[in-house]
Amino acid sequence: MQKLVSIEGLRESGIFPDDLKPSIRTLRDWTRHQRIPYRKVGKFTYFDPVEVLAHINSKMRMAAR
């Protein structure tokens, strides 16, 4: 079974480096624009950190210059 966490839990889950953690506002923006996967349970939004990390690694990488 997958472990779902809140937006604060996602930020503190360890998938982001300490010096590069996105703000809560940024994570909400990514969620609103469907840039990261999430689950709605009633009115609450939850995230699977493993799924978010895999998505970021595959879809949100920028090409080197």
N, C-alpha and C positions, 0 to 999 in steps of 0.2 A: 504494500500500500504506500502511496506517495504521501509525503509530509507537506501539508499546505501551511503557509505562514502569511501573516498580515504584511502590509507594505513596510512597516517598521522592522518586522522579522526578516523580510527579504533584504533590506539594507544591511542588517547586522548578521546575515547568514554566513558571511565569509566568502561569498562568490566574487565580491569586489575587493580590490586592494585597499588597504586602510587609507592611503593618501588619494585615492580616486573614487571614493564612494559617491554615487549620485545623491543629490538631495531628494527629500520626500517629494518636493514639487516636481523635480525632473521625472521621478518614477511615476507620479500621477499623470504627467503629460504623456509619457511613453504608453501608459495604460490607456488613456483617453484616445490616443491615436493608433492604438492596437499595434504598437511596435514591440511589445513583449507579451507573451502568453499569460493569461490569468483565468481564474474561475470565479463566477459569481455564485454565492450561496445566500439566497434571500437578497438582502440589500448590502451584504458584505462582499468584499473583493479579497480573494486569496491567491497566492502564488506558490508554485512548486519551484524551489530554488534550482534544482537540477535541470528542469525543463527551461527555465529562464536562462541559465548559463549556457546550455546547448544552443538556444536560439540566438543569444548574443554572439557566441563564437561563430555561428554559421551565417547569420544574416546582417549583423551590425558592424562588421569589420570594415575599416577604411583601407583602401589601397595605399601602399607606400608611394611616396613621391620620388 
